Amino acid sequence: MKNRELIFKTIVVTITAIVTIFVVGFLMRMFIVRNAVKIEHNDEMLKSEFRED
């Protein structure tokens, strides 16, 4: 009985860890993409300001 509980807990912890890593990786990717878009947008604004001068 104890062996079975240990295996069950191990599986639950492993699945939880995989899901957590996936979610954190997805959020990091979204955050990086959002920052890259913001930086690109700021570069375009700076370029347009230099063109006006």
N, C-alpha and C positions, 0 to 999 in steps of 0.2 A: 504493500500500500504506500509506504513512504517513497519507494523508488518511482512509482507512478506519479505521485504528487510532485516530486522533484523534476521529472521530465516535463510535466505539464507547465510548471512554473518557468522552467528554462525556455520552453517554446513561447510562452506568453511574453517573457522579457525580450527574447530575440525578435519577435514580431514587432513589439513596441519600439525597440531600438531602431529597427529598419524603417518603420513608418516615421519616427521622429527625424532620422537622418534625411529621409526623402523630403519631408515637409521643410526642414531647415534649409536644405539645398535649394528647394524650389523658391523659398522666400529670398534667399541670398541672390539667386539668379534674377528674380524680378527686381530686387533692389538695385543690383548692378546695371541691369538694362535701363531702369528708370533714370539712374544717374547718368548713364551714357547718353541717353536722349536729351537730358537737361543740358549736359555739357555741349552737345552738338548744337542744340538750339541757341545757347549762349554764344557759341562761335559764329553762328549765322548772324546773330544780332551785332556782334562786334564787327564782322566783315561789312555789314550794311552801313554801320556807322562810319567806317573808314572810307567807304565808297562815296558817302555824302561829302566828306571833307575835301 
